[in-house]
Amino acid sequence: MGIQTEYNPDLALRNINEFKNSNRKKEECIPENFTKGQIYEFLKKGQRNYYIQGEIPLLETKGNQQLSKPLASIIILESTHFLLNNEPWTKGKFKVIEVFDIKNPEIHFNGFAKVN
Protein backbone atom coordinates (compact mmCIF):
# COMPACT_ATOMS: atom_id res chain seq x y z
CA MET A 1 0.00 0.00 0.00
CA GLY A 2 1.34 3.41 -0.92
CA ILE A 3 0.43 6.99 -0.22
CA GLN A 4 -1.95 8.31 -2.86
CA THR A 5 -1.19 11.97 -3.54
CA GLU A 6 -2.31 14.11 -6.45
CA TYR A 7 -0.38 17.11 -7.75
CA ASN A 8 -2.65 19.75 -9.24
CA PRO A 9 -1.41 22.55 -11.54
CA ASP A 10 -4.74 24.35 -11.09
CA LEU A 11 -7.67 24.58 -8.69
CA ALA A 12 -10.73 22.96 -10.26
CA LEU A 13 -14.00 23.52 -8.41
CA ARG A 14 -17.63 22.72 -9.21
CA ASN A 15 -20.32 25.10 -10.37
CA ILE A 16 -22.09 26.86 -7.47
CA ASN A 17 -25.34 25.17 -8.55
CA GLU A 18 -23.94 21.91 -7.15
CA PHE A 19 -24.07 23.57 -3.71
CA LYS A 20 -27.47 25.13 -4.31
CA ASN A 21 -28.82 21.69 -5.28
CA SER A 22 -27.30 20.18 -2.09
CA ASN A 23 -24.90 17.95 -4.07
CA ARG A 24 -21.66 19.55 -2.78
CA LYS A 25 -20.35 21.62 0.09
CA LYS A 26 -20.03 25.36 -0.61
CA GLU A 27 -16.21 25.21 -0.44
CA GLU A 28 -16.17 22.58 -3.21
CA CYS A 29 -17.71 25.11 -5.60
CA ILE A 30 -16.61 28.26 -7.39
CA PRO A 31 -17.74 31.21 -5.29
CA GLU A 32 -20.68 33.10 -6.71
CA ASN A 33 -19.55 36.51 -8.02
CA PHE A 34 -15.92 35.99 -7.01
CA THR A 35 -13.98 39.24 -6.93
CA LYS A 36 -10.39 40.30 -7.51
CA GLY A 37 -8.49 40.68 -4.24
CA GLN A 38 -10.92 38.56 -2.19
CA ILE A 39 -9.96 35.43 -0.27
CA TYR A 40 -12.10 32.28 -0.45
CA GLU A 41 -12.00 28.80 1.07
CA PHE A 42 -11.79 25.61 -0.99
CA LEU A 43 -12.32 21.91 -0.31
CA LYS A 44 -11.22 18.96 -2.46
CA LYS A 45 -11.53 15.24 -1.85
CA GLY A 46 -8.18 13.46 -1.74
CA GLN A 47 -4.69 14.38 -0.63
CA ARG A 48 -3.72 17.11 -3.09
CA ASN A 49 -0.68 19.30 -3.50
CA TYR A 50 -0.81 22.73 -5.11
CA TYR A 51 1.84 25.15 -6.29
CA ILE A 52 1.93 27.92 -3.66
CA GLN A 53 4.69 30.21 -4.92
CA GLY A 54 2.84 31.84 -7.79
CA GLU A 55 -0.38 32.19 -9.70
CA ILE A 56 -2.38 29.20 -10.95
CA PRO A 57 -5.65 29.03 -12.89
CA LEU A 58 -9.07 28.61 -11.28
CA LEU A 59 -11.17 26.26 -13.42
CA GLU A 60 -14.65 24.82 -13.32
CA THR A 61 -14.86 21.03 -13.34
CA LYS A 62 -17.80 18.85 -14.26
CA GLY A 63 -15.92 15.76 -13.05
CA ASN A 64 -13.97 13.12 -14.97
CA GLN A 65 -11.34 15.74 -15.91
CA GLN A 66 -13.85 17.85 -17.89
CA LEU A 67 -12.38 21.30 -17.26
CA SER A 68 -13.25 24.81 -18.39
CA LYS A 69 -10.85 27.44 -19.65
CA PRO A 70 -9.30 29.49 -16.82
CA LEU A 71 -11.88 31.68 -15.07
CA ALA A 72 -9.36 33.52 -12.91
CA SER A 73 -5.77 33.65 -11.80
CA ILE A 74 -5.38 32.78 -8.11
CA ILE A 75 -2.76 32.22 -5.45
CA ILE A 76 -3.15 29.36 -2.98
CA LEU A 77 -2.54 30.91 0.45
CA GLU A 78 -2.78 27.73 2.49
CA SER A 79 -3.53 24.07 2.01
CA THR A 80 -4.14 21.44 4.69
CA HIS A 81 -4.75 17.71 4.52
CA PHE A 82 -7.20 16.13 6.98
CA LEU A 83 -9.40 13.07 7.44
CA LEU A 84 -13.17 13.23 7.12
CA ASN A 85 -15.02 9.94 7.66
CA ASN A 86 -11.66 8.12 7.30
CA GLU A 87 -11.05 9.64 3.85
CA PRO A 88 -8.33 12.19 3.02
CA TRP A 89 -9.43 15.69 2.02
CA THR A 90 -7.61 18.93 1.25
CA LYS A 91 -8.88 22.31 2.40
CA GLY A 92 -7.40 25.74 2.08
CA LYS A 93 -7.70 29.35 1.07
CA PHE A 94 -7.03 31.12 -2.20
CA LYS A 95 -6.86 34.76 -3.24
CA VAL A 96 -8.22 35.97 -6.59
CA ILE A 97 -5.55 37.94 -8.44
CA GLU A 98 -7.35 38.51 -11.75
CA VAL A 99 -10.80 37.57 -13.09
CA PHE A 100 -10.91 36.65 -16.78
CA ASP A 101 -13.61 37.42 -19.33
CA ILE A 102 -14.43 33.91 -20.55
CA LYS A 103 -15.83 35.31 -23.81
CA ASN A 104 -12.38 36.73 -24.62
CA PRO A 105 -10.26 34.12 -26.48
CA GLU A 106 -7.03 35.52 -25.00
CA ILE A 107 -4.66 32.90 -23.55
CA HIS A 108 -3.88 33.50 -19.87
CA PHE A 109 -1.68 30.49 -19.02
CA ASN A 110 0.94 28.53 -20.95
CA GLY A 111 1.19 25.30 -19.00
CA PHE A 112 2.15 26.39 -15.50
CA ALA A 113 3.27 29.88 -16.51
CA LYS A 114 0.91 32.86 -16.48
CA VAL A 115 1.06 34.83 -19.73
CA ASN A 116 1.41 38.57 -19.15
C-alpha positions as CSV (number, residue, x, y, z in Angstrom):
1,M,0.0,0.0,0.0
2,G,1.3,3.4,-0.9
3,I,0.4,7.0,-0.2
4,Q,-2.0,8.3,-2.9
5,T,-1.2,12.0,-3.5
6,E,-2.3,14.1,-6.5
7,Y,-0.4,17.1,-7.7
8,N,-2.7,19.8,-9.2
9,P,-1.4,22.6,-11.5
10,D,-4.7,24.3,-11.1
11,L,-7.7,24.6,-8.7
12,A,-10.7,23.0,-10.3
13,L,-14.0,23.5,-8.4
14,R,-17.6,22.7,-9.2
15,N,-20.3,25.1,-10.4
16,I,-22.1,26.9,-7.5
17,N,-25.3,25.2,-8.6
18,E,-23.9,21.9,-7.1
19,F,-24.1,23.6,-3.7
20,K,-27.5,25.1,-4.3
21,N,-28.8,21.7,-5.3
22,S,-27.3,20.2,-2.1
23,N,-24.9,18.0,-4.1
24,R,-21.7,19.6,-2.8
25,K,-20.3,21.6,0.1
26,K,-20.0,25.4,-0.6
27,E,-16.2,25.2,-0.4
28,E,-16.2,22.6,-3.2
29,C,-17.7,25.1,-5.6
30,I,-16.6,28.3,-7.4
31,P,-17.7,31.2,-5.3
32,E,-20.7,33.1,-6.7
33,N,-19.6,36.5,-8.0
34,F,-15.9,36.0,-7.0
35,T,-14.0,39.2,-6.9
36,K,-10.4,40.3,-7.5
37,G,-8.5,40.7,-4.2
38,Q,-10.9,38.6,-2.2
39,I,-10.0,35.4,-0.3
40,Y,-12.1,32.3,-0.5
41,E,-12.0,28.8,1.1
42,F,-11.8,25.6,-1.0
43,L,-12.3,21.9,-0.3
44,K,-11.2,19.0,-2.5
45,K,-11.5,15.2,-1.8
46,G,-8.2,13.5,-1.7
47,Q,-4.7,14.4,-0.6
48,R,-3.7,17.1,-3.1
49,N,-0.7,19.3,-3.5
50,Y,-0.8,22.7,-5.1
51,Y,1.8,25.2,-6.3
52,I,1.9,27.9,-3.7
53,Q,4.7,30.2,-4.9
54,G,2.8,31.8,-7.8
55,E,-0.4,32.2,-9.7
56,I,-2.4,29.2,-10.9
57,P,-5.7,29.0,-12.9
58,L,-9.1,28.6,-11.3
59,L,-11.2,26.3,-13.4
60,E,-14.7,24.8,-13.3
61,T,-14.9,21.0,-13.3
62,K,-17.8,18.8,-14.3
63,G,-15.9,15.8,-13.0
64,N,-14.0,13.1,-15.0
65,Q,-11.3,15.7,-15.9
66,Q,-13.9,17.9,-17.9
67,L,-12.4,21.3,-17.3
68,S,-13.3,24.8,-18.4
69,K,-10.9,27.4,-19.7
70,P,-9.3,29.5,-16.8
71,L,-11.9,31.7,-15.1
72,A,-9.4,33.5,-12.9
73,S,-5.8,33.7,-11.8
74,I,-5.4,32.8,-8.1
75,I,-2.8,32.2,-5.4
76,I,-3.1,29.4,-3.0
77,L,-2.5,30.9,0.4
78,E,-2.8,27.7,2.5
79,S,-3.5,24.1,2.0
80,T,-4.1,21.4,4.7
81,H,-4.8,17.7,4.5
82,F,-7.2,16.1,7.0
83,L,-9.4,13.1,7.4
84,L,-13.2,13.2,7.1
85,N,-15.0,9.9,7.7
86,N,-11.7,8.1,7.3
87,E,-11.1,9.6,3.8
88,P,-8.3,12.2,3.0
89,W,-9.4,15.7,2.0
90,T,-7.6,18.9,1.2
91,K,-8.9,22.3,2.4
92,G,-7.4,25.7,2.1
93,K,-7.7,29.3,1.1
94,F,-7.0,31.1,-2.2
95,K,-6.9,34.8,-3.2
96,V,-8.2,36.0,-6.6
97,I,-5.5,37.9,-8.4
98,E,-7.4,38.5,-11.7
99,V,-10.8,37.6,-13.1
100,F,-10.9,36.7,-16.8
101,D,-13.6,37.4,-19.3
102,I,-14.4,33.9,-20.6
103,K,-15.8,35.3,-23.8
104,N,-12.4,36.7,-24.6
105,P,-10.3,34.1,-26.5
106,E,-7.0,35.5,-25.0
107,I,-4.7,32.9,-23.6
108,H,-3.9,33.5,-19.9
109,F,-1.7,30.5,-19.0
110,N,0.9,28.5,-21.0
111,G,1.2,25.3,-19.0
112,F,2.2,26.4,-15.5
113,A,3.3,29.9,-16.5
114,K,0.9,32.9,-16.5
115,V,1.1,34.8,-19.7
116,N,1.4,38.6,-19.1
